[in-house]
Amino acid sequence: MKRTTLLILLFTAFSLLAQDKFKTSTAVVNFQASVPFFEEVKAVNKLGTLVLEPESSTLICTVVIKDFRFKMDLMQEHFNDNYIESHRYPKAVFKGKIEKFDLKNIDETEREYDVKGKLYLHGKSKIISVKALMKRVPEGIQIVSTFPILVEDFDIEIPYVVANKISKTVQTDLTGIMK
């Protein structure tokens, strides 16, 4: 019995190490652009795509802009039509390299990695650096990251009437488990 269990564990470990890509299409991306004393500006997208390519240490995250959900339909409509213009720019994409990444080092202990890459949003691109926490979980590899996005970096215009009610820095959270 012990031998069978050991063989199964070894097979599982080697198959995970031999895997050329880990991915999910259910990554969660939250953003928050609220300012004190005004209405909450917050949305969630539960359909993000994450791809980890261990051989090249590449991490790719793609979200469809229209999949962000707000508490208020009118806020969602303004976000898509007036600010982010999702009909013209339907996706946001981040493609980066995880520094000092080695799949063999990913275990149940959470480790922080630096990820540097290019964020494509609203027809613009910018090189950004983010911190990511990664660890192995029973379902695969978990990644968690929190990072700011400056509205002005992507030429997102906020009308003067509501400029004081929306933060110029959008706090963004990413969570996903790649299999």
SVG drawing of the C-alpha trace seen along z (x, -y; Angstrom):
<svg xmlns="http://www.w3.org/2000/svg" viewBox="-28 -69 45 71">
<polyline fill="none" stroke="black" stroke-width="0.4" points="0.0,0.0 2.8,-2.4 4.6,-1.6 1.5,-2.3 0.9,-5.6 4.6,-6.6 4.4,-5.7 1.2,-7.8 2.8,-10.8 6.0,-10.5 4.0,-10.2 1.9,-13.3 5.0,-15.3 6.8,-14.4 3.8,-15.1 3.4,-18.6 7.1,-19.3 6.9,-18.1 3.8,-20.3 4.6,-23.0 1.7,-25.4 -0.5,-26.0 -3.7,-27.9 -7.1,-29.0 -10.0,-30.9 -11.5,-31.7 -9.0,-34.1 -10.6,-36.9 -9.6,-40.5 -10.9,-43.2 -10.4,-46.9 -11.2,-49.7 -11.1,-53.4 -13.1,-54.9 -12.3,-58.1 -13.5,-58.9 -17.0,-60.3 -18.2,-59.4 -19.9,-56.4 -17.9,-53.3 -16.2,-52.6 -15.5,-48.9 -15.8,-46.0 -15.0,-42.3 -14.2,-40.1 -14.3,-36.4 -13.5,-35.3 -9.8,-36.3 -7.4,-34.0 -4.0,-33.3 -1.3,-31.3 2.0,-30.4 4.8,-29.0 7.4,-27.6 10.1,-27.0 10.3,-30.7 9.0,-32.1 6.3,-33.9 3.0,-35.0 0.1,-36.2 -3.1,-37.6 -6.1,-38.5 -9.4,-40.0 -12.4,-41.0 -13.3,-44.5 -17.1,-43.9 -16.9,-41.1 -16.3,-43.5 -19.4,-43.7 -20.3,-46.7 -23.0,-47.0 -24.8,-49.6 -25.7,-49.0 -25.3,-52.7 -21.7,-52.7 -20.9,-49.7 -22.4,-51.4 -20.3,-54.6 -17.2,-52.5 -17.6,-50.6 -18.9,-53.4 -17.2,-56.6 -14.0,-55.7 -12.5,-52.5 -14.3,-52.4 -14.6,-48.6 -16.2,-48.6 -12.8,-50.0 -10.5,-48.2 -12.2,-45.0 -9.3,-43.4 -6.6,-44.2 -3.5,-42.1 -0.4,-41.7 2.5,-39.7 5.6,-39.5 8.5,-37.5 8.7,-36.2 12.2,-37.0 14.2,-34.1 11.4,-31.6 11.9,-27.9 8.9,-25.5 10.9,-23.2 10.8,-25.9 7.0,-26.2 5.7,-24.3 3.1,-24.8 5.1,-27.7 4.0,-31.0 6.9,-32.9 7.1,-36.4 8.3,-37.0 8.9,-40.1 7.1,-40.1 8.1,-42.7 6.2,-43.1 3.9,-45.1 0.3,-46.0 -1.9,-46.7 -5.0,-48.7 -7.2,-51.2 -5.0,-51.1 -1.8,-52.0 1.0,-49.9 3.2,-50.5 6.0,-48.4 5.1,-47.7 6.6,-45.8 4.4,-43.9 4.9,-41.6 3.2,-38.2 2.7,-35.6 2.8,-32.0 2.4,-28.6 1.3,-25.1 -2.2,-24.2 -4.0,-20.9 -5.7,-22.3 -2.5,-23.6 -0.5,-26.8 -2.0,-29.8 -1.0,-33.3 -2.1,-36.5 -1.0,-40.0 -2.0,-43.6 -0.8,-46.5 -1.8,-50.1 -2.7,-51.3 -2.5,-55.0 -5.4,-56.2 -3.2,-58.8 -0.7,-56.2 -3.4,-54.8 -5.1,-58.0 -8.3,-57.2 -10.2,-60.4 -12.4,-61.1 -15.0,-63.9 -14.5,-67.0 -17.9,-66.6 -16.9,-63.3 -13.1,-63.8 -13.1,-64.3 -15.2,-61.2 -12.9,-58.7 -9.3,-57.9 -6.5,-58.6 -4.9,-55.4 -6.9,-52.2 -6.0,-49.5 -6.1,-46.1 -6.1,-42.6 -5.5,-39.4 -6.1,-35.9 -6.1,-32.6 -5.3,-28.9 -3.7,-27.5 -3.9,-23.8"/>
</svg>
